[in-house]
Amino acid sequence: MRCPNCNSKDIGKIGAQNFYCWSCFIEMTVVNNELAVHQIEADGSLSSLNDLFSEEELRLQ
């Protein structure tokens, strides 16, 4: 798996379907073979970044 944001392979698993990119600090969740990408805010909440990526970029191979 590569990060759709920075293309890094430095991805850690933080839950059953949750991953974290250690290069650009975003969280990814696998839902129906597609990634949901989130930025972690200062208060710990998540903000969706899905609108920044095309469907092809978020689809798992």
C-alpha distances in whole Angstrom, upper triangle without the diagonal:
4,7,9,12,12,9,9,6,9,7,10,11,14,15,15,13,12,10,11,10,13,13,15,15,14,13,11,12,11,15,16,12,12,11,14,14,16,18,20,24,26,28,25,24,21,22,19,18,17,20,19,16,17,16,14,12,11,11,8,9
4,6,9,8,5,5,5,8,7,11,12,15,17,17,15,14,11,11,9,11,11,12,13,12,12,11,13,13,16,17,14,13,11,13,12,15,16,19,22,25,27,24,23,20,20,18,16,16,18,16,14,15,15,13,10,10,11,10,10
4,5,6,5,5,7,8,7,11,12,15,16,17,15,13,10,9,7,10,9,9,10,9,10,9,12,12,15,17,15,13,10,11,9,12,13,15,19,21,23,21,20,17,17,15,13,13,15,13,11,14,14,13,10,9,12,11,13
4,6,6,8,10,12,11,14,15,17,19,19,16,14,12,12,10,13,11,10,12,10,11,9,12,13,15,17,14,11,9,10,9,11,13,16,19,22,24,22,20,17,16,14,11,10,12,10,8,10,11,10,6,7,10,10,12
4,6,8,11,12,12,15,17,18,20,21,18,16,13,12,9,12,10,8,10,8,11,10,14,15,18,20,17,14,11,12,9,11,11,14,17,20,22,20,19,16,15,13,10,10,12,9,8,11,13,13,9,10,13,14,16
4,5,9,10,11,14,17,19,21,22,20,17,14,12,9,10,7,7,10,10,12,13,16,18,20,22,20,17,14,15,12,14,13,16,18,21,24,22,21,18,18,16,13,14,16,12,12,14,16,15,12,13,16,16,17
4,7,9,10,14,16,19,21,22,19,17,14,13,10,11,9,10,12,12,14,13,16,17,20,21,18,16,14,15,13,15,16,18,21,24,26,24,24,21,20,18,15,15,17,14,13,14,16,14,11,12,14,13,14
4,5,7,11,14,17,19,20,18,16,13,11,8,8,7,8,11,11,13,13,16,17,20,22,19,18,15,17,14,16,16,18,21,23,26,23,23,21,21,19,17,18,20,17,16,18,19,17,14,14,16,15,16
4,6,9,12,15,17,18,17,15,11,11,8,9,9,11,13,13,14,13,16,16,20,21,18,17,15,17,15,17,18,19,23,25,27,24,24,22,22,21,19,19,22,20,18,20,20,18,15,15,16,14,15
4,7,10,13,16,18,16,14,10,8,6,6,7,9,10,11,12,13,15,17,20,23,20,19,16,17,15,16,16,17,21,22,24,21,22,20,21,21,19,20,23,21,19,22,22,21,17,17,19,17,18
4,7,10,12,14,12,10,6,6,5,6,8,10,10,10,9,9,12,13,17,19,17,16,13,15,13,14,15,15,19,21,23,19,20,18,19,18,17,18,21,19,18,20,20,19,16,15,16,14,16
4,6,9,11,11,9,6,5,6,7,10,12,11,11,10,10,12,13,17,20,18,17,14,15,14,15,15,15,19,20,21,18,19,17,19,19,19,19,23,22,21,23,23,22,19,17,18,16,18
4,6,8,8,6,4,6,9,11,14,15,13,12,10,9,10,11,15,17,16,16,13,14,14,15,16,16,19,21,21,18,18,17,19,19,19,19,23,22,21,23,22,22,19,17,18,16,18
4,7,8,5,5,7,10,11,15,15,13,12,9,10,10,12,15,18,17,17,14,14,14,14,15,14,17,18,18,15,16,15,17,18,18,19,23,23,22,24,24,24,21,19,20,18,20
4,6,5,7,10,13,15,18,18,16,14,11,10,9,10,13,16,16,16,14,14,14,14,16,15,19,20,20,16,16,15,18,18,19,20,23,24,23,25,23,24,22,19,19,17,20
4,6,9,12,15,18,21,21,18,16,13,11,9,9,11,13,14,15,13,14,15,16,19,18,22,24,23,19,19,17,20,19,21,20,24,25,23,24,22,23,21,18,18,16,18
4,7,11,14,16,19,19,17,14,11,8,6,5,8,10,10,11,10,10,12,13,16,17,20,23,22,19,18,16,18,16,17,17,20,21,19,21,19,19,18,14,14,13,16
4,7,10,13,16,15,13,11,7,6,5,7,10,13,12,12,9,9,10,11,13,13,17,19,19,15,15,13,15,14,15,15,19,19,18,20,19,19,17,14,15,14,17
4,7,10,12,12,10,9,6,5,6,8,12,15,14,13,10,10,10,10,12,12,16,19,19,16,16,13,15,14,14,15,19,18,17,19,18,19,16,13,15,13,16
4,6,9,9,7,6,5,6,9,11,15,18,17,15,12,12,10,10,10,10,14,16,17,14,15,12,14,14,14,15,18,17,17,20,20,20,17,15,17,16,18
4,5,6,5,5,6,8,11,14,17,20,18,16,13,13,10,11,10,11,15,17,19,16,17,14,15,15,14,15,18,16,16,19,19,19,15,14,17,16,18
4,6,5,8,9,12,15,17,21,24,22,20,16,17,14,13,12,12,15,17,19,16,18,16,17,18,16,18,21,19,19,22,23,22,19,18,20,19,21
4,6,8,11,13,17,19,22,25,23,20,17,17,14,14,13,14,16,18,20,18,19,18,18,18,16,18,20,18,18,21,22,21,18,18,20,19,21
4,6,9,12,15,18,21,24,22,19,16,15,12,11,10,11,13,15,18,16,17,15,15,15,13,15,17,15,15,18,20,20,16,16,19,19,21
4,7,10,13,17,19,23,21,19,15,14,11,9,7,8,11,12,15,13,14,12,13,13,12,15,17,16,16,20,21,21,18,17,20,19,22
4,7,10,13,16,19,18,15,12,10,7,6,5,7,10,13,15,12,12,9,10,10,9,11,14,13,13,17,18,18,15,14,17,17,20
4,7,10,13,16,16,13,10,8,6,5,6,7,11,14,15,12,11,8,10,10,10,11,15,14,14,17,17,18,15,13,15,15,18
4,7,10,13,12,10,6,6,5,6,9,10,14,17,18,15,14,10,11,10,10,10,14,14,13,15,14,15,13,10,12,12,15
4,6,10,10,8,6,5,7,8,12,13,16,19,19,16,14,11,13,11,12,11,15,16,14,16,15,16,14,10,12,11,15
4,7,6,6,5,6,9,12,15,16,20,23,23,20,18,15,16,13,14,12,16,17,15,16,13,14,13,9,9,9,12
4,6,5,6,7,11,13,17,18,21,25,24,21,19,16,16,14,15,12,16,17,15,16,13,14,14,10,10,10,13
4,6,8,10,14,16,20,22,25,28,28,25,23,20,20,17,17,15,17,19,17,16,13,14,14,11,9,9,12
4,7,10,13,16,20,22,25,29,29,25,24,20,20,17,17,14,17,18,15,14,11,11,12,9,6,6,8
4,7,10,13,17,19,22,26,26,23,21,18,17,14,13,11,14,14,12,11,8,9,9,5,4,6,9
4,6,10,13,16,19,22,23,20,18,14,14,11,10,8,12,12,10,11,9,10,9,5,6,7,11
4,7,10,13,16,19,20,17,15,11,10,8,8,6,10,11,10,12,10,12,11,7,10,11,15
4,7,10,13,17,17,15,13,9,8,6,5,6,9,9,9,12,12,13,11,8,11,13,16
4,6,9,13,14,11,9,6,5,4,5,7,10,11,12,15,15,17,14,12,15,16,20
4,6,10,11,9,8,6,5,6,7,10,12,12,13,17,18,20,17,15,18,19,23
4,7,8,6,6,5,7,9,10,13,16,15,17,21,21,23,20,18,21,22,25
4,5,5,5,6,7,10,12,15,17,17,19,23,24,26,23,21,24,25,29
4,5,7,9,11,14,16,19,21,20,23,26,28,29,26,25,28,29,32
4,6,9,11,15,17,20,22,22,24,28,29,31,28,26,29,29,33
4,7,10,13,15,18,20,21,23,26,26,28,25,23,26,26,30
4,7,10,13,16,18,18,20,23,24,26,24,21,24,25,28
4,7,9,12,14,15,17,20,20,22,20,17,20,21,25
4,6,9,11,12,14,17,18,21,18,16,19,21,24
4,6,8,9,11,14,14,17,15,13,16,18,21
4,6,6,8,11,12,15,12,11,14,16,20
4,5,6,8,9,12,10,8,11,14,17
4,6,8,9,12,11,10,14,17,20
4,7,10,12,10,10,14,16,19
4,7,8,6,7,10,13,15
4,5,5,7,9,12,14
4,5,5,6,10,12
4,5,5,8,9
4,6,8,10
4,6,9
4,6
4
